[in-house]
Amino acid sequence: MAETQVRDFRKRVRQIDRRHTKLARGYVHLVERDGLLVPQETHLKSHSFPLRAILLVLVGFVLFKGILVSQVGLSSYTTRLESLAEGGAIEKAGAWLMQIDPFTLAVAEFVVGLF
């Protein structure tokens, strides 16, 4: 009989430890009808791959390049890219990132059409 009591005690301690670690991540006090404060764990968002954030950064970058091409002009932009590509490794990487792609051209033509 003593062994079953020890087993039950260890089970309760494990449950308390699990609840404590969940509440350590964040909790909110909820007030029951009788005025008792009951800590309830907060539901955190899953730490998945931030696809939406990456997509927004890429779209913003393409919009930036398109506006830049429309304001500077296509010939001047390509001349600046060529001079940038002749530099060091960082300049070459920048020239590769800033190269004109079909999306950038479409945005540039759209912006030029607006003004």
C-alpha positions as CSV (number, residue, x, y, z in Angstrom):
1,M,0.0,0.0,0.0
2,A,2.9,2.4,0.7
3,E,4.2,1.8,-2.8
4,T,0.9,2.9,-4.5
5,Q,0.9,6.0,-2.4
6,V,4.4,6.9,-3.4
7,R,3.5,6.3,-7.1
8,D,0.4,8.5,-6.7
9,F,2.5,11.2,-5.0
10,R,5.2,11.1,-7.8
11,K,2.4,11.4,-10.4
12,R,1.0,14.5,-8.7
13,V,4.4,16.0,-8.5
14,R,5.0,15.4,-12.2
15,Q,1.6,17.1,-13.0
16,I,2.5,20.1,-10.8
17,D,5.9,20.4,-12.5
18,R,4.4,20.3,-16.0
19,R,1.8,22.9,-15.1
20,H,4.5,25.1,-13.5
21,T,6.7,24.9,-16.7
22,K,3.6,25.8,-18.8
23,L,2.8,28.8,-16.6
24,A,6.4,29.9,-16.6
25,R,6.1,30.7,-20.3
26,G,3.4,33.2,-19.6
27,Y,0.1,33.3,-17.8
28,V,-2.9,35.6,-17.2
29,H,-4.9,35.8,-13.9
30,L,-8.5,34.9,-14.4
31,V,-11.0,35.9,-11.7
32,E,-13.6,33.2,-10.9
33,R,-17.1,34.1,-9.7
34,D,-16.1,33.6,-6.1
35,G,-13.2,36.1,-6.4
36,L,-10.5,33.4,-6.7
37,L,-7.6,34.3,-8.9
38,V,-6.7,31.3,-11.2
39,P,-3.6,31.4,-13.4
40,Q,-4.4,30.4,-16.9
41,E,-1.6,29.8,-19.4
42,T,-1.4,32.0,-22.5
43,H,-1.5,30.3,-25.8
44,L,1.6,31.3,-27.7
45,K,1.8,31.3,-31.4
46,S,3.7,28.4,-32.9
47,H,7.3,29.2,-33.9
48,S,6.8,28.2,-37.5
49,F,8.7,29.6,-40.5
50,P,7.7,33.2,-41.0
51,L,6.7,32.9,-44.6
52,R,4.4,35.9,-44.6
53,A,7.2,38.2,-43.2
54,I,9.7,37.0,-45.8
55,L,7.1,37.5,-48.6
56,L,6.4,41.0,-47.4
57,V,10.1,41.9,-47.4
58,L,10.5,40.5,-50.9
59,V,7.5,42.4,-52.3
60,G,8.7,45.6,-50.6
61,F,12.2,45.1,-52.0
62,V,10.8,44.7,-55.5
63,L,8.6,47.7,-55.1
64,F,11.6,49.7,-53.9
65,K,13.7,48.6,-57.0
66,G,10.8,49.4,-59.3
67,I,10.3,52.9,-57.9
68,L,14.1,53.5,-58.1
69,V,14.3,52.4,-61.7
70,S,11.3,54.6,-62.6
71,Q,12.8,57.7,-61.0
72,V,16.4,57.3,-62.1
73,G,15.7,55.9,-65.6
74,L,16.5,52.5,-67.1
75,S,19.8,53.5,-68.9
76,S,21.2,55.4,-65.9
77,Y,20.2,52.5,-63.6
78,T,22.0,49.9,-65.7
79,T,25.1,52.2,-65.9
80,R,25.2,52.4,-62.1
81,L,24.7,48.7,-61.8
82,E,27.6,48.0,-64.2
83,S,29.9,50.3,-62.2
84,L,28.8,48.6,-59.0
85,A,29.5,45.2,-60.4
86,E,33.1,46.2,-61.0
87,G,33.8,46.7,-57.3
88,G,34.6,44.3,-54.5
89,A,32.7,41.3,-53.3
90,I,30.1,43.3,-51.4
91,E,29.5,45.6,-54.3
92,K,29.1,42.6,-56.6
93,A,26.6,41.1,-54.2
94,G,24.7,44.4,-54.1
95,A,24.7,44.6,-57.9
96,W,23.4,41.1,-58.1
97,L,20.6,41.9,-55.6
98,M,19.7,45.2,-57.4
99,Q,19.7,43.7,-60.9
100,I,16.6,44.3,-63.0
101,D,14.1,41.5,-63.1
102,P,10.7,41.3,-64.9
103,F,8.8,42.2,-61.7
104,T,11.0,45.3,-61.2
105,L,10.4,46.3,-64.8
106,A,6.6,45.8,-64.4
107,V,6.6,48.0,-61.3
108,A,8.7,50.6,-62.9
109,E,6.4,50.8,-66.0
110,F,3.4,51.0,-63.7
111,V,4.9,53.9,-61.7
112,V,5.9,55.7,-64.8
113,G,2.4,55.3,-66.1
114,L,1.0,56.9,-62.9
115,F,3.1,60.1,-63.3
